Structure formats: C-alpha cells, structure tokens
Amino acid sequence: MEEEKQSRMEAVLDKDKTNKANYTCSNFHFQTPVNIFFGKDAVSHLPEQIPVGSDVLLVYGGASAKFNGAYEALTAIMDSSGIRWHELPGCIGPYYRYVEEGISLCHEHNISCVIGVGGCSCMDIAKMIAFGAKHDDIWEYLTFDKPVTGHEERLIIGCVPTYPSGGSEADASAEIDDTETGRHGSLYGFFADFSLLNPEFTFTLDKVQSAYAGIVTFIQASVPFLGGSFPLTDSFGLSIMNSVRNSIAAVQKNPHDYDARAAQMWASAMTTSKLLYCGKQLSWCFSLYNDVEVIRLCMPLHYRQAFTVLFPEWLRAIAKYHQTDVERYLTAVFPELAGEKDLIQVGCDRLRTYFKSIGLPVCYSEYGDTPDESRLREAAEKLASDSAFTVDELVDIYKSCMSQA
C-alpha cells in the first residue's frame, strides 16, 4: 500500500520541525484482518481456516520447528483432518531462492494455503510464496514498479510463530533478499489470513534467544512511542514495553513460564498490528528500519543483532532533531531519570547497560571484524535517501556502535 511504502521506505526528516513537540492526534486508518487464535489449543483451529480438500505447504527452517513441538502439532491436526500437506524445510534466512522453490511446489501440488512456521523469515517467505504463486512478475511488485493494492490474487496465508519478535504474524509486510543478484524486495499490503499463536512453542528458546526476541519487540514498541504524543496510544505502547521487560526477566529464571512467554508472544503481534501507530506521526521514526540496513550491508548480521546494537546510539543521534520526543520516551521507560540534567546521554547509556545485563552484545565488534569508515560510507550512501540522517551522520552513528567505550 502506498501509505505503508511512504512510512517505511521514505522516512525523510522534515528539519523545519526540528525539536518541536506536536501533541495533535493524527488521522489514521486501522485495519487488522488477521484471524488470530491464541493459546495452547491454537493449532486445533487450523482445519476451519482452509477450504475442504485443500493442499497445504508448510514452510519452516531447521530442526527447531520439530524440537519445539510446532511441526508435530500441525502435521497431526492435518493428518487427523484429512488435509494433504507438503513441506519446504531448511529456510534459514529471508532468501529468494526459498521463495522460488516454494512457488514451484505450489504449482506442482496445486497448493491452496502456505503456512510459515518459525520466525519472521519463514513467515515472510510464506507470504512471498503465496503471492508469487499467482504472479510471475513478482519482482515488479517487490521493487515498487507495480503498486500493491492489497487486493491482488494470492494463496491463503497462515503463520505460526515460534520465535516471536518481528511480528510478521500480525503485519502486512514481508522482506526478502536475492543473494544471487543482491536485490532486496519488500511486499507491503498483505496480512496473513490466520495466525496460530501457542506460547508453548517458545519454551525451547534459550536465554539469549528469548532476550533478543523480547528486545526486538521492545524496540518496535518504542518506535511509534517516539512519534509525537497521543496519550491513549502511548499508554498502550508503554504497557507493552514494561510487560516485555518483565517477561524477559521471568523467562530467564524459568523458560517454561507460560504467562511470561504469552506476554512476549502477544506483545510481538501487537507491536506490528498498527495499534501502536494510531494517532501518531511516524515518518521520521521509521528511519530506524532503513538505517539498520547500513551495517547489514557490511557485516553478516541477523536483523536482531543489527537492531539491538544500533538503537541506543540511533536514539542518541535523533535527539538532535527530536529532543522533546526522545526525552519523553526516556523518562517514560526510566521514570527514575526524571529531572536528570543530561537525560539524553544518561538515558541512552542506561538502555545499553540494560541490553548488556540480559546477555546481549552492545557493540558490533562483539560479532566479529567490523567495517572501516570507507565501507560504512559506501553503505550509507546507498540508504541515505530514505534516512532521517545525512551520510556523514549515519557514518558517525555507526562508528559509535563499533566498540564499547
């Protein structure tokens, strides 16, 4: 959809409005057509979501889908319901080669429904397959040469998250990389038809995986909070951020804490359902999603790794233009900092300290060799047109992320 593309891909800062707080509720359109079933019996609702006689394609990654119980639960309910199913395993990243393989399987087996099982990569791949099975010219949509209305023909899409963080189970977007050509594609405007959310499928995530999942959700709730103040929506966002932090602590003590796992899973879905966007002014905030790709052009990092290191330093830098919003955010997250004279610096340092305390790296050197300034600049030049920052500013932000001071 055009407004989605505008928000996510053209988040260019209007510097005439620098540091001016705006507390007017913006107009918004809220729609979430995903049929979500949440709880221990979520998978039991699968048969009622697809037409009788359908063939289903399961898209999943490695052994985790079988280890956490999701694969067994899904295949058992399909077998007992007489649903024919096929599988596309081994989808270990958001790569277009899996989409091509999935489209081929859809044509071969007359697939009616594609279900992504796992993290965002598997769910995004499922969305791409369901769309691409009906569109030979899929890349014209993925590169915005053809507009997406949201009404184009596609297969039925289902999502079963087992690594809740990015929220693909509740949002209308999907991202993909073609490693052979270097192309990146985005599909905006397509929600899943149904999502089956069982927190028990996350019990096998270890402490670090659980921390990453929680912090990605925390940051995704933080982004809309920053975009001006609409108190009702802000209260939703802050509640999610606080709940996620509490659930991270609980899960690190007891990985089988159902309520804590449920809080993380539902928070992940809520942060991308657009509920937290209502009444907000988001264009400059969404620059974060563009800016995080700079380091991923330079280092082989997962999205969660790139995202969590960048956020505190990105926040510190964006305060130059949106000081009031950043200060409002930091005092909401850390109420004890109210009245702090050097709030921006202390608050951003507090975020880094918190991330480190739950076992997450806080600088890119912890992941391996880091790029030099010329490589950073080259990557920044490719992405600066959709950033709130200049090339020089992006380079400076990333230089501050390379090693711990």
C-alpha positions, 0 to 999 in steps of 0.5 A: 500500500502506498501509505505503508511504502511512504512510512517505511521506505521514505522516512525523510526528516522534515528539519523545519520541525526540528525539536518541536513537540506536536501533541495533535492526534493524527488521522489514521486508518486501522485495519487488522484482518488477521484471524488470530487464535491464541493459546495452547489449543491454537493449532486445533483451529487450523482445519476451519481456516482452509477450504475442504480438500485443500493442499497445504505447504508448510514452510519452516527452517531447521530442526527447531520447528520439530524440537519445539513441538510446532511441526508435530502439532500441525502435521497431526491436526492435518493428518487427523483432518484429512488435509494433504500437506507438503513441506519446504524445510531448511529456510534459514534466512529471508532468501529468494531462492526459498521463495522460488522453490516454494512457488514451484511446489505450489504449482506442482501440488496445486497448493491452496494455503502456505503456512510459515512456521518459525520466525519472521523469515519463514513467515515472510517467505510464506507470504512471498510464496503465496503471492508469487504463486499467482504472479510471475512478475513478482519482482515488479511488485517487490521493487515498487514498479507495480503498486500493491493494492492489497487486493491482488490474487494470492494463496491463503496465508497462515503463520505460526510463530515460534520465535516471536519478535518481528511480528510478521504474524500480525503485519502486512509486510514481508522482506526478502533478499536475492543473494544471487543478484543482491536485490532486496524486495519488500511486499507491503499490503498483505496480512496473513489470513490466520495466525496460530499463536501457542506460547508453548512453542517458545519454551525451547528458546534459550536465554539469549534467544528469548532476550533478543526476541523480547528486545526486538519487540521492545524496540518496535514498541518504542518506535511509534512511542517516539512519534509525537504524543497521543496519550491513549496510544502511548499508554498502550505502547508503554504497557507493552514495553514494561510487560516485555521487560518483565517477561524477559526477566521471568523467562530467564529464571524459568523458560517454561513460564507460560504467562511470561512467554504469552506476554512476549508472544502477544506483545510481538503481534501487537507491536506490528498490528498498527495499534501502536501507530494510531494517532501518531506521526511516524515518518521520521521514526521509521528511519530506524528500519532503513538505517539498520540496513547500513551495517547489514550491508557490511557485516553478516548480521541477523536483523536482531543483532543489527537492531539491538546494537544500533538503537541506543546510539540511533536514539542518541543521534535523533535527539538532535532533531527530536529532543522533546520526543526522545526525552519523553520516551526516556523518562517514560521507560526510566521514570527514575531519570526524571529531572536528570540534567543530561537525560539524553546521554544518561538515558541512552547509556542506561538502555545499553547497560540494560541490553548488556545485563540480559546477555546481549552484545552492545557493540558490533565488534562483539560479532566479529571484524567490523567495517572501516569508515570507507565501507560504512560510507559506501553503505550509507550512501546507498540508504541515505535517501530514505534516512532521517540522517545525512551520510556523514551522520549515519557514518558517525552513528555507526562508528559509535556502535563499533566498540564499547567505550 
